[in-house]
Amino acid sequence: MSSSTSSSEWAGFTGAFLSAAALIAAAFLAAAFLLDPYDTGRSPLALKEGVRPQGPRTALASRGRDPRFTAAIFGNSHIQLISPEELRAKTGIPFVSLIAPATMPRETFATIDWFLRHHRATPPKAIVVGIDNYWCTADPALPSEKPFPFWLLSRSLVDYLGGLMRFDLMEELPRRVSYLASGKAERARPDGYWDYESGYDVQGYGTDPEIRAKLEKPLESGGGNIDGPFPAAAGLEALMRTAPAETALILLRPPVYVTALPKPGTPDAAADAACRKAFADLAARRPRSALVDWRVDRPALNDSTLFFDHSHYRQPIARLVEADIAEALRRLDLR
């Protein structure tokens, strides 16, 4: 065989291989788009509502566009125990929880934007945002600590299609087909509530001496930003300009155990006060907005049995916070 013939055969093989790979990739992408694995509503097909049980990072795309919910809770595990059912019982407003653990402001912005874009026909009644110390950063990049599927909530179809080209979808698509095809398939909880209370006893939070001792050690939680700026506050204010004027905004500073409250006169207290002012000013400037502050000394914050760690509280405190959120919404309606 001559060298020219061999080169021609290799070129033909390479071309055929690349063509086959391109066809397989195109077929995979087409199947993923049509099956809409996370129920984003982008498929032209009339598919079954909802998604199978899965993590909130991907499930929130389906929950966030559900028209049955006209109010939503946003943030991370620091607001995770705030119950949509309890808020609905107190306010009459159907809430959905769109929290995702270990998320920060940039992820919350993407999720709020998704919720607003899918509730244009009926303006949302309320948005509740957990404002923890991650929101106090001066870094304009608002960096993330954990992976988050921004592509799933993107306004760009190209970004979405690019996000679908991922290895884990090879495992997810068969599960999606099974969910769509079976009338008995379990559906992820539509309102997004995820209660981690059961872990308190199982993981020894109430009995492990090391865990209890760690809780009593002072922890700086003010965010470390005394002089500003506060780009998360500016970003949230800009985003809320795209929301209907009648949509209420509740900014919740989540509870922390008393040993994580800043000590008066310290730089940590100054940073906490500066961050609080940034969001209080936002609430004052925007109509139908309020700041609910649980980062102040209250009797419940002195009871160590009501906390997992410095920033994760238990159900009794969640009920108290929900009552304050409901009261804040009631007062906004009276203005």
C-alpha positions as CSV (number, residue, x, y, z in Angstrom):
1,M,0.0,0.0,0.0
2,S,1.4,3.4,-0.9
3,S,1.8,6.2,1.6
4,S,-0.7,8.4,-0.3
5,T,-3.3,5.6,-0.2
6,S,-2.7,5.1,3.6
7,S,-3.1,8.9,4.2
8,S,-6.3,9.0,2.2
9,E,-7.8,6.0,4.2
10,W,-6.9,7.7,7.5
11,A,-8.5,10.9,6.4
12,G,-11.6,9.0,5.4
13,F,-11.7,7.2,8.7
14,T,-11.2,10.4,10.7
15,G,-13.9,12.2,8.7
16,A,-16.4,9.3,9.2
17,F,-15.6,9.2,13.0
18,L,-16.1,12.9,13.4
19,S,-19.3,12.8,11.4
20,A,-20.6,9.9,13.5
21,A,-19.6,11.7,16.7
22,A,-21.4,14.9,15.6
23,L,-24.6,13.0,14.7
24,I,-24.6,11.2,18.1
25,A,-24.0,14.5,19.9
26,A,-26.8,16.2,17.9
27,A,-29.2,13.3,18.6
28,F,-28.3,13.4,22.3
29,L,-28.9,17.2,22.4
30,A,-32.2,16.9,20.6
31,A,-33.4,14.2,23.0
32,A,-32.3,16.2,26.0
33,F,-34.1,19.3,24.7
34,L,-37.3,17.5,24.0
35,L,-37.4,15.5,27.2
36,D,-36.6,18.7,29.2
37,P,-34.9,16.8,32.1
38,Y,-35.4,19.5,34.7
39,D,-38.9,20.7,33.5
40,T,-37.8,24.1,32.4
41,G,-40.8,24.4,30.0
42,R,-38.5,24.9,27.0
43,S,-39.5,21.7,25.2
44,P,-42.2,22.1,22.6
45,L,-43.8,18.8,23.8
46,A,-46.6,18.7,26.4
47,L,-44.8,16.9,29.1
48,K,-45.9,15.7,32.6
49,E,-45.4,18.4,35.2
50,G,-42.6,18.3,37.8
51,V,-39.4,16.3,38.2
52,R,-38.4,13.2,40.1
53,P,-37.0,13.7,43.6
54,Q,-33.6,15.3,43.3
55,G,-31.4,18.1,44.7
56,P,-32.8,21.6,44.9
57,R,-30.2,23.1,42.5
58,T,-31.9,21.4,39.5
59,A,-35.4,21.0,40.9
60,L,-35.8,24.7,41.5
61,A,-36.2,25.3,37.7
62,S,-39.5,23.3,37.7
63,R,-40.7,24.8,41.1
64,G,-39.8,28.3,40.1
65,R,-42.1,28.4,37.1
66,D,-45.0,26.7,38.8
67,P,-47.9,29.2,38.5
68,R,-49.6,27.8,41.6
69,F,-47.1,29.6,43.7
70,T,-47.3,33.4,43.8
71,A,-44.6,34.0,46.4
72,A,-41.2,32.5,47.0
73,I,-38.4,32.0,49.5
74,F,-34.8,32.5,48.3
75,G,-31.4,31.8,49.9
76,N,-29.4,28.9,51.3
77,S,-29.6,26.6,54.3
78,H,-29.8,29.7,56.6
79,I,-33.4,30.1,55.5
80,Q,-34.1,26.5,54.5
81,L,-36.4,25.7,57.5
82,I,-38.8,28.6,56.7
83,S,-41.8,26.6,55.7
84,P,-43.9,27.5,52.6
85,E,-46.9,25.7,54.2
86,E,-46.5,27.7,57.5
87,L,-46.2,31.0,55.6
88,R,-49.3,30.1,53.5
89,A,-51.3,29.3,56.6
90,K,-50.3,32.7,58.2
91,T,-50.7,34.9,55.1
92,G,-53.0,33.0,52.7
93,I,-50.3,33.4,50.0
94,P,-49.1,30.2,48.3
95,F,-45.3,30.1,48.8
96,V,-42.6,27.9,47.2
97,S,-39.2,27.4,48.7
98,L,-36.5,28.0,46.0
99,I,-33.5,27.7,48.4
100,A,-30.4,25.8,47.6
101,P,-27.8,25.0,50.3
102,A,-24.4,26.7,50.1
103,T,-25.5,29.2,47.6
104,M,-24.6,32.9,47.6
105,P,-26.0,36.2,46.2
106,R,-25.2,35.4,42.5
107,E,-27.1,32.1,42.6
108,T,-30.0,33.8,44.3
109,F,-30.1,36.6,41.7
110,A,-30.4,33.9,38.9
111,T,-33.2,32.2,40.8
112,I,-35.2,35.3,41.5
113,D,-34.8,36.3,37.9
114,W,-36.1,32.9,36.8
115,F,-39.1,33.2,39.2
116,L,-40.0,36.7,38.0
117,R,-39.7,35.7,34.3
118,H,-42.2,32.9,34.8
119,H,-44.7,34.9,36.8
120,R,-45.4,37.7,34.4
121,A,-49.1,36.7,33.9
122,T,-49.9,37.0,37.6
123,P,-47.5,39.3,39.4
124,P,-45.8,37.7,42.4
125,K,-47.2,38.7,45.8
126,A,-44.0,38.4,47.8
127,I,-40.3,37.6,47.6
128,V,-38.5,36.6,50.8
129,V,-34.7,36.7,50.6
130,G,-32.3,35.4,53.3
131,I,-29.6,38.0,53.8
132,D,-26.7,36.3,55.6
133,N,-23.1,37.4,55.9
134,Y,-22.4,36.3,52.4
135,W,-24.4,39.3,51.2
136,C,-22.0,41.6,53.0
137,T,-19.0,41.1,50.7
138,A,-17.3,44.0,49.0
139,D,-16.2,41.8,46.1
140,P,-18.2,43.0,43.0
141,A,-17.7,39.5,41.4
142,L,-20.0,38.0,44.1
143,P,-18.0,34.7,43.9
144,S,-19.6,31.3,44.4
145,E,-18.2,28.5,46.6
146,K,-20.1,25.6,45.1
147,P,-21.1,24.6,41.6
148,F,-24.5,25.9,40.5
149,P,-26.4,25.3,37.2
150,F,-26.6,28.9,36.0
151,W,-27.1,27.5,32.5
152,L,-30.4,25.9,33.6
153,L,-31.9,29.3,34.5
154,S,-30.2,31.3,31.8
155,R,-32.0,33.7,29.6
156,S,-29.9,32.5,26.7
157,L,-31.0,29.4,24.8
158,V,-27.4,28.9,23.7
159,D,-26.3,28.7,27.3
160,Y,-29.0,26.2,28.1
161,L,-28.2,24.0,25.1
162,G,-24.5,24.1,26.1
163,G,-25.5,23.1,29.6
164,L,-27.4,20.1,28.4
165,M,-24.2,18.7,26.8
166,R,-23.0,17.1,30.1
167,F,-22.1,13.6,31.1
168,D,-24.5,13.4,34.0
169,L,-27.4,13.8,31.7
170,M,-26.6,10.4,30.2
171,E,-27.7,9.1,33.6
172,E,-30.5,11.6,34.1
173,L,-32.3,11.1,30.8
174,P,-33.4,7.4,31.4
175,R,-34.7,8.5,34.8
176,R,-36.6,11.3,33.1
177,V,-38.1,8.9,30.7
178,S,-39.2,6.6,33.5
179,Y,-40.7,9.6,35.4
180,L,-42.6,10.7,32.3
181,A,-43.8,7.3,31.4
182,S,-45.0,6.1,34.7
183,G,-48.2,7.2,36.4
184,K,-46.8,6.0,39.7
185,A,-43.4,7.7,39.6
186,E,-42.6,9.7,42.6
187,R,-42.5,13.5,42.1
188,A,-40.2,15.9,43.9
189,R,-42.1,18.0,46.5
190,P,-43.6,20.9,44.5
191,D,-43.2,23.5,47.2
192,G,-39.5,22.7,47.7
193,Y,-39.5,22.4,51.4
194,W,-36.6,20.4,52.8
195,D,-36.6,19.8,56.5
196,Y,-33.2,18.9,58.0
197,E,-34.5,18.8,61.6
198,S,-34.2,15.0,61.7
199,G,-30.4,15.3,61.6
200,Y,-30.3,16.9,65.0
201,D,-30.5,13.7,67.0
202,V,-29.1,11.4,64.4
203,Q,-25.9,13.4,64.0
204,G,-25.4,14.0,67.7
205,Y,-26.0,17.8,67.7
206,G,-27.8,17.6,71.0
207,T,-25.5,15.1,72.8
208,D,-21.9,15.3,71.4
209,P,-19.8,17.3,73.9
210,E,-17.5,18.6,71.2
211,I,-20.3,19.9,69.1
212,R,-21.9,21.6,72.1
213,A,-18.6,23.1,73.2
214,K,-17.9,24.5,69.7
215,L,-21.3,26.2,69.7
216,E,-20.3,28.1,72.8
217,K,-17.2,29.5,71.2
218,P,-17.5,33.1,69.9
219,L,-17.6,33.4,66.1
220,E,-17.2,36.5,64.1
221,S,-20.1,36.7,61.6
222,G,-20.4,40.3,60.6
223,G,-19.0,39.8,57.2
224,G,-15.8,41.9,57.6
225,N,-16.9,44.7,55.4
226,I,-17.0,48.0,57.3
227,D,-16.5,50.6,54.6
228,G,-18.5,49.1,51.7
229,P,-19.4,49.0,49.0
230,F,-22.1,46.3,49.2
231,P,-22.5,45.0,45.6
232,A,-25.0,42.4,46.6
233,A,-27.4,45.0,47.9
234,A,-27.0,47.1,44.8
235,G,-27.5,44.0,42.6
236,L,-30.6,42.9,44.4
237,E,-32.1,46.5,44.2
238,A,-31.4,46.5,40.5
239,L,-33.0,43.1,40.0
240,M,-36.1,44.1,42.0
241,R,-36.6,47.0,39.6
242,T,-37.7,44.3,37.1
243,A,-40.3,43.1,39.5
244,P,-43.9,44.4,39.6
245,A,-44.4,47.3,41.9
246,E,-47.0,45.4,43.9
247,T,-44.6,42.5,44.7
248,A,-43.6,42.7,48.3
249,L,-39.9,42.2,49.2
250,I,-38.9,40.9,52.6
251,L,-35.2,40.9,53.5
252,L,-34.6,38.5,56.3
253,R,-31.4,38.6,58.3
254,P,-31.4,35.0,59.6
255,P,-31.0,34.0,63.2
256,V,-27.6,33.1,64.6
257,Y,-26.8,31.7,68.0
258,V,-25.9,34.3,70.6
259,T,-22.2,33.5,70.4
260,A,-22.2,34.5,66.8
261,L,-23.8,37.9,67.4
262,P,-21.1,40.7,67.1
263,K,-19.8,42.1,70.3
264,P,-20.6,45.8,70.7
265,G,-17.6,48.1,69.9
266,T,-15.7,45.5,67.9
267,P,-14.8,45.7,64.2
268,D,-17.2,42.7,63.7
269,A,-20.0,44.8,65.1
270,A,-19.1,47.7,62.8
271,A,-19.1,45.4,59.8
272,D,-22.4,43.9,60.8
273,A,-24.0,47.4,61.3
274,A,-22.7,48.6,57.9
275,C,-24.1,45.6,56.1
276,R,-27.4,45.9,57.9
277,K,-27.6,49.6,56.9
278,A,-27.0,48.7,53.2
279,F,-30.1,46.4,53.2
280,A,-32.2,48.6,55.5
281,D,-31.6,51.5,53.1
282,L,-32.7,49.2,50.2
283,A,-35.9,48.3,52.0
284,A,-36.5,52.0,52.8
285,R,-36.0,53.1,49.2
286,R,-38.1,50.4,47.6
287,P,-41.9,50.5,48.1
288,R,-43.5,47.5,49.7
289,S,-40.3,46.3,51.2
290,A,-39.2,45.5,54.7
291,L,-36.2,44.2,56.6
292,V,-36.9,41.5,59.2
293,D,-33.8,41.4,61.4
294,W,-33.1,38.3,63.5
295,R,-29.4,39.1,64.0
296,V,-30.2,40.9,67.2
297,D,-30.2,39.5,70.8
298,R,-33.5,37.7,71.5
299,P,-34.4,35.1,74.1
300,A,-34.6,32.3,71.6
301,L,-31.1,33.0,70.4
302,N,-29.7,32.3,73.9
303,D,-31.1,28.7,73.9
304,S,-28.3,26.4,72.6
305,T,-30.8,23.5,72.3
306,L,-32.5,25.4,69.4
307,F,-29.3,25.4,67.2
308,F,-27.4,22.9,65.2
309,D,-24.4,25.2,64.9
310,H,-23.9,29.0,65.0
311,S,-26.0,29.7,62.0
312,H,-28.4,26.8,61.6
313,Y,-31.4,27.0,63.9
314,R,-34.2,24.5,64.6
315,Q,-37.9,24.3,64.0
316,P,-39.1,26.4,67.0
317,I,-37.1,29.3,65.9
318,A,-38.3,28.8,62.3
319,R,-41.9,29.2,63.5
320,L,-41.0,32.5,65.2
321,V,-39.3,33.8,62.1
322,E,-42.3,32.9,59.9
323,A,-44.5,34.8,62.3
324,D,-42.3,37.9,61.8
325,I,-42.3,37.5,58.0
326,A,-46.1,37.2,58.0
327,E,-46.4,40.3,60.3
328,A,-44.1,42.3,58.0
329,L,-46.3,41.4,55.0
330,R,-49.4,42.3,56.9
331,R,-48.0,45.8,57.7
332,L,-47.0,46.3,54.1
333,D,-50.6,45.7,53.1
334,L,-51.7,48.3,55.6
335,R,-49.6,51.1,54.1
